[in-house]
């Protein structure tokens, strides 16, 4: 049993980064190592960080960017309540080609409406 406690497992990380505190706007990012993909961990971590941001930090909005070549990530963010806000065309050089960045966001009133709707259903 002790051998399990000695083993280190790194699954990835999630971050909220505030640039101007007065705006109560934070950028969100998450990265998971491939062995953790497809098991719901990204959704669980994203939901926890969103909850923390709005309920404990009192944020007004959370924004993120996701590569257009990452449809699984887009689905996670949509499932968690993020809304498409725009596209930055050819924003990143990835694997020998340009990739668009899809900008998404969630406002505090959208978070609370969604939370009350799921609680009441």
C-alpha positions in Angstrom: 0.0 0.0 0.0 2.8 2.4 0.8 4.2 2.1 -2.7 1.0 3.7 -4.0 1.6 6.8 -1.8 5.2 7.1 -3.0 4.2 7.2 -6.7 3.9 10.6 -8.2 1.2 11.1 -10.8 1.1 14.4 -12.7 -2.2 14.8 -14.6 -1.8 18.4 -15.7 -2.9 21.8 -14.4 -5.5 24.5 -14.6 -5.1 28.2 -14.0 -7.1 31.4 -13.6 -5.0 34.5 -14.4 -6.3 38.0 -13.6 -4.8 40.9 -15.6 -6.7 43.9 -14.2 -8.4 43.1 -10.8 -10.8 46.0 -11.1 -12.4 44.4 -14.1 -12.9 41.1 -12.2 -12.0 39.2 -15.5 -9.8 36.2 -15.5 -8.3 34.1 -18.3 -8.7 30.3 -17.9 -6.4 27.6 -19.1 -6.1 23.9 -18.6 -3.6 21.3 -19.8 -3.9 17.5 -19.2 -1.4 14.9 -20.1 -2.7 12.5 -22.8 -3.3 9.5 -20.5 -6.0 11.6 -18.7 -7.8 12.6 -21.9 -11.3 11.2 -22.6 -12.3 10.4 -19.0 -14.2 13.5 -18.0 -11.3 15.0 -16.0 -11.1 18.2 -18.2 -14.8 18.8 -17.6 -14.5 18.2 -13.8 -11.5 20.5 -13.4 -13.1 23.2 -15.6 -16.3 23.1 -13.6 -14.5 23.3 -10.3 -12.3 26.2 -11.4 -15.4 28.1 -12.8 -17.2 27.6 -9.5 -14.2 28.8 -7.6 -13.8 31.8 -9.8 -17.4 33.0 -9.5 -18.3 31.9 -6.0 -15.0 32.4 -4.1 -13.2 35.0 -6.2 -16.2 37.0 -7.2 -15.3 37.2 -10.8 -17.4 39.0 -13.4 -16.2 37.0 -16.4 -13.9 34.2 -17.3 -12.4 34.1 -20.8 -10.3 31.4 -22.6 -8.8 30.6 -26.0 -8.9 27.2 -27.6 -7.3 26.0 -30.8 -9.7 25.4 -33.7 -7.9 22.1 -34.1 -9.1 21.0 -30.6 -12.8 20.1 -31.0 -12.7 18.0 -27.8 -11.6 21.0 -25.8 -14.3 23.1 -27.5 -17.0 20.6 -26.5 -15.8 20.6 -22.9 -16.0 24.4 -22.7 -19.4 24.5 -24.3 -20.7 21.8 -22.0 -19.4 23.8 -19.0 -21.3 26.9 -20.3 -18.7 29.0 -22.2 -20.0 31.0 -25.2 -18.2 31.6 -28.5 -17.2 35.3 -28.6 -14.9 35.3 -31.7 -12.0 34.0 -33.6 -8.4 35.2 -33.9 -7.4 34.0 -37.3 -4.1 32.2 -37.8 -3.0 33.0 -34.3 -0.6 30.1 -33.6 1.9 28.1 -35.5 1.2 24.5 -34.7 2.7 21.4 -36.3 3.8 23.2 -39.4 0.7 25.3 -40.0 -1.3 28.3 -38.7 -4.3 27.5 -36.4 -7.1 29.8 -35.4 -7.8 30.6 -31.8 -11.5 30.4 -30.8 -12.2 32.9 -28.0 -14.9 31.9 -25.5 -16.2 33.5 -22.3 -18.7 33.2 -19.5 -20.3 36.0 -17.5 -21.2 35.8 -13.9 -25.0 36.1 -14.6 -24.7 33.2 -17.1 -22.9 31.1 -14.4 -25.6 31.8 -11.8 -28.5 31.2 -14.2 -27.0 27.9 -15.2 -26.3 26.9 -11.6 -29.8 27.6 -10.5 -31.3 25.9 -13.6 -29.4 22.7 -12.9 -30.2 22.8 -9.2 -33.9 23.3 -9.8 -34.3 20.6 -12.4 
